């Protein structure tokens, strides 16, 4: 089911710099533990990071000089995906 669902509702969002180059990806996936979700930041240059909270993710984006508009897009994406996962997964 998740394969079909992921085709309709992708669990990743590309992050782009001011020139439109992709520098990373944010991902929301089900955790190994029931009722929990993992938020990942995959940076092309610095590697992968699991973040404990949305605030921690925003702080990491701030350190990378991500624009306010891009941060808003990330928050909208996270809210949408977390709500979706809450509805379809135990």
Secondary structure, 3 states (H helix, E strand, C coil): CHHHHHHHCCCEEEEECCCCCEEEEEEEEECCCCCCEEEEEEECCCEEEEECCHHHHHHHHHHCCCCHHHHHHHHHHHHHHHHHHHHHCC
